[in-house]
């Protein structure tokens, strides 16, 4: 039995030696696992959504499990410390080989949560225990969901990932962060100014972002999410925008107008050593690193209209990925998938409305992911590469949404603030 102590309500990243097993759920390469999730036995009052419902949602969003409707199947969802043998048998007869249940018990001022994973053919195959304050019960459930995903795939789940974003409140645009499912929103900056384009470091400790708090020329700063400390990384004359951390976290790519027009540079994580990557009379901006760190995709209008280009990480081997005659006259804001198989970007459909599109790095596969009359922008990938967060006006104002890369599972994540934009999904 694994004892995991969550000593406070702080959320910390946990690094494990996961085997890289890439499963492409968007192409039908995996059959979803039917699973029964029983209501958790609870001897304590837990605020918010019931833990079992949180777990069901996490497992559904993984795209790896088919969560059963036990009530429709005539199976009792309420259990004591564990389901009775006749309930387990009935679930098996309904095709539910995998079953999960849990308990929550008080321990002084804290809560002990046990989660049990059961397979009809093998019996109990896993049990996890988590200890923490009532305020982190939801995080405990997210961790249990990630443990279940890892058990069956060898790759980390996304339930503990977070999304940083920009929200306009009190007349200013500030940085916020929320859990991947839209819960537990926290404000990060209080500048009463304009902050834009958050970008996570690979270790989830820092956010690079654009800030106007020191004047008309925006600078790029790094916010330490553990200590709250901020330091300036880029303060070149002109506009310094669109930062993106390299996969190693040792470098930051960005664009700057210090040379007159917008060019792409990179700088080390200390903000000391700069290297120019593009040198063209056109506007080059919005770099995004490939997961290997060997290439960068970016936006340029060097062909007459904004298009997506690729280059090596040292600025050589520049070539177009999208073309006006094939992909339309407006393609921007590329975001490279964590597995390297797709690049998401903002395209313009036949009605000249902005949408989210996907293209393979070799340019051979292209598809439009979102549809409708809304303006969809700022794509950002989930760590497992199966979802994209983006901003959209589909609800009458700009908010953050999530969608699976097969075009299903659209969810609205932000619900407050006048304007929500620039989502950035943490990498793990």
N, C-alpha and C positions, 0 to 999 in steps of 0.2 A: 504494500500500500504506500503510495507516494503522499507524503505530507508536504503541502505547499503553504507556507505562511505568507499571508498578505497583511503585513503589520499595520498598514494605514490605508487611507483611500488613495494614495499616490499610485499612478499607473506606471509600471516600469516595463521595459522591453526585456524579453527572455530569449536568449540565444541558445539554440540546440544544434546538434550535429545531424540535421535531417538529411536523408538521402535524396538526391534530386530525381524524383520520379514525376515526369511531366505528363499529365493527363489532360487531353484536350476535350473538355466537356462540350464545347460548342460545335463539334463536328460529329457528334454521335459516336465517338470512339470509346465511350464508357457507358455501361448500363447502370442506371441509378440503383442504389441499394435501398430496398424497402426497409423502413425502420419504424418501430413503435416507440413513442416517447410518452411515458406515463407522468401524471401529475406528481410533483414532488411532495412528499410528506413533510409538513412544516410545523414545528412547535413554536415558531416565532413569527411575528408580523413583519413582512418584508414589503417596503414601499414600492410602488410602481408595478410594472408588468409581472405576472407570475413567472417564476423561474423556468417552468416547463415550456411556457410560450416563447420565452426568449431563446431557449435551446432549439425549439422547433424552427423558429425563424432563422437562426444561425445555420442550421443544417440544410434548410431549403436553399438559402443563399449560396451555400457551397457548391450547388449544382451537382452534388455527388449522391444525394439521398432523396428518396421519395418518402416524405413523412406521411404516415397513415392517419386517416381520420378514424380514430378508434370508436367514437360514438356511432359513426355511420356503419361500422363493421359489427356493431353490437358487442364491443369489448369494453369492459369497465376501465376507464382511464384513471380513476382514483384508486390508489393502492396504499397499503400500510407501509412498513419499512421496505417491502418488496412485493411484487405481484405473486399471487397464489399460483400453485402449479397448474390449476385448470385455466387460469387466465393466460399463462405462458403458452399452454398447449393450444388454446383457441387462437392466439395470435399467430402461432406457427402454422396452423391450418389455414389461416388467411394469407399465408405467404410472407409473414413477417419474421424472418430468421433472426434479425438483429433487433434488440430491444434495450431501452435505456430507462433508468429510474434514478431517483435521488432523494435525499433527506436533508433538512436543515434543522439543526439543534443549537440551542444557546450554550455558550461557554463563557460565563461572566458577561462582560460587555461585548463579546465577539460572537460570531456565528460560525459553526462548523458545517460545511456542506460536503456531503458524500455523493459521488456519482458512480453508478455501476453500469458497465457495458456487458450485455449478455447475448450469447449466440445459442440458439436452440441445439445445435449440433456439438457445441463445445462447453456449454455452461457459461459461467462467469469468466470473461476474458480480460476484464480490466476494471479496476476500481481506483478512483482518485479522491483525495480529501483535500479540501481547501479551507483555510481559516482566515477570517478577516472581519472587519467591522460591517455593520449593516449596509453602509454606503457602498461597499464594493461587491455585493452579492451578484449584481449584474455582470461585473468583470469576472467573477468566479465562473459563472455560467458560460461566458464567452470563452474562457480558458478550457472548460470542459469540452465545448464544441470543437475547439482547435485540436484538443487531444484525440477526439474521435476521428476527425479528418486525418490527422497524422497516422493513427493506427491503421487506417485502410489505404492510405496513399503514399505515406512516407514523405509528404510535403506539408508545410505549415499551413494552417487555416488562416482566414482573414478576420475572424471575429474580434480579435484584439487590436486590429489596425485602426488608424484614426485618419480623419480628413481635416486638414487645415483649409481655411477659406477666408474671404474678405466679406465683411458685412457692414452695411451702412446703418448706424444707429446714433442718435443724438447729433445728426448732422455731419458726422465724420465716418470715414471708412477705416475700420480697424481689423486686426487679425483675430480670428477665433479658431478653435479646434473642437471637433465633436467626434464621438465614437463613429465607427463606420456605418452604423444603422441610424444615425441622426440624433441619438440620445447623448446626454451628458455634455452639453455645449459649454465651453469655457472661453472667456475673453482673455487674450494674450497681450494686447497693447491698449494703451490709454493715452494716445498722443493728441487726440482732438485734431487730427490731420488726415493725410491720405497715405495709406499703406496698401501695397499691391503685390501680387505674384509670389505667394509663399512657395518655398521649395524645401522639401525634407532632405536632411542628410541621411545617408544610408543607415546610420546607427540610431536614428530617430531622436537624437539628442538635440539637434539644432534645426532651426528654420532660417533659411536665407530669404530675404524679401526686399522689396523696393519701398523706400520711405521718402516722403517729402517733408519730414518734420524739421529739417534744418534749412529749408529754403526752397527756391523754385527748381533747382537742379536736383533731381532725385538721386539718392545714394542707395547702395545695397548694404544691408546690415545682416548680421547673424544673431539670432536670439537663442540663448541656451535655455532649453525648456526645463532643465533641472534647477539651475540657479537663478534664472530670470535675467542674467547678465546679457547685455547687448554690446556688440562691437562693430565698427565699420569695416567692411571688406573692400568696397569700391567707392571712391569719392573722386573720380575723374571729372574734369569739367564737362558740362553737357549732360545729356540724359544717360543714366545707367539703369538698364532694365532687363527683364526676362532672365533671371538667374536659374541655373540648373546644376545640381551637384553631380559630379562624376560618380560611378558605381563604387569607387574606392573611398570616396569622401575626401580625397586629397586635393581636388581641384574643383573650381566653380566656373562654368561657362556662362557668359552673359553677353549682352550687346551694349554698345556705348556710342555716342555721337561725338566723342572727343576729337575725332579726325574730320569732323564736318558732317559726314553722312554716317548712318548706322553701320557699324562693323561688329563682328563677333570676336571676343577675346576670351581668354581663360586666365584665372588667377589661382594661386595656391590657397589653401584653406586659412592661411594666416593673413591674407590680403597683401602680400609682399611682392611676389614674383608674377609679373604680367606677361602674357604672350598673345600676340595678335594672330588670329586664325584666318580672317578674310580680308581681302584688299580689293574692293570693287566700287565703282561709282554708284551702284544701286544700294538699296537698303537691305541689309542682312541682319536678321534678328531671330529671337525665339529659338535658341539652340536646345536640343534634347539629346542626351547621351544614349547610345546603344547599351544594352546590359553588359556587354563585354568591355565597354570603355574604349573600344578601338575606333568607333565612328560617331559622328554627330549629324543629326538631321536638323535643318533650320529652314526658315522662311526667307525668300529673296524675291525682289521684283526685277532682277537683272534680265529677265526675258520679256519684260514689258508689263506683266501682271504678277501678282503674288503667287508663288508656287513653292512646293517643298523640294529642297535639295538635300543631298548627302555629301559628306566629306569625311576624310580620315581625321582622327583626333588631333593631328598636327596641322590641319588646314589644307592638306594636299588632296588630290583625287576628287575634286568637286564635280558633281554631276547631278542633273535634274532627275527627280523621282516622279513628279507630276508635270503634265504638259497641258497647255491651254486647249489644244485641239482635241485632247483625249479626256481631260478631267475638268474642264471648265476654266473660267478666267479668275477664280478666286479660291486659293487653297492655302491655309495658314495654320499656325499653332500646332505643330506636330508634337506627338507624345509617343515615345518608343515603348512597346510592351515589355514587361519584365522578362519574358522568355525570348524576345527578339523576333517573334514571328509576324508581328503586325506593327504598323505605325498608325495611330489614330490622328486625325486632323480635322480642322474645320473646313468644310466644303460649302459650295453654294448650289442649291438644286435648281431645277428648271424654272421655278417661280422666283428665283433669286433670293431665296430664304436660306439663312445659314443653318447647316446641319452637321452632324458628326459622321465622318466617313472613316473607313479602314482601308489600308493598302499594305500589301506585303512589301518587304524591303527590296525585293527584286522587281517590283512594279507589275507583276503578273496577275495579281488578284486585287480587285478593288470592289468595295461594296459600301452602300450608304446604310448607316446603322439607325439613325433617327429619322422620323418623318413628321408630317403635320405642318401647321402654319406658324409654329413658334420659332424663335431664334435660339439655336443651340450652339454653345461655345465652350471653350476651355476644357477639353477632355483631359482626364487623368486616370491612369490605370490602377486597378486593385493589385495587391502584391501577387495574387495567383494568376493574373492575366485573364480572368474570366468576366470581369466587370469593368465598367468605365463610369466614373463620376464626371458630371458636366453641369454647366449652368444653362438654364432655359427660362423662357418667358411663357411657357405653356400654361401657367396658372394665372396669367395676367400681370405678373411681376417677375423679376428675375430671382430664381431660387436654385438650390443645388439638388440634383437628381442622380440616381444610380440606374444603370441598365446593364443587363447581361450582354455579352458580345454576340449572342445569337439574336438580339433584338427583343428578348422577353424580359420580364421581371422589372419593369420600370417602377421606381419608387421615388417619391419626393422626400428629401432628407432635411432640408431647412424649412422652418415654419415661422420664424420670427425675424424681425429686422425688415427694413424697407427694401433692401437690395442685397443679394447674396451671390457672390461670383468667385472666380479663380480657385476652384477646388484643387487641392493637392493631397493625394492619397499617400499615406506613409508606406514605406517600402517593405515593412515586415510587421 
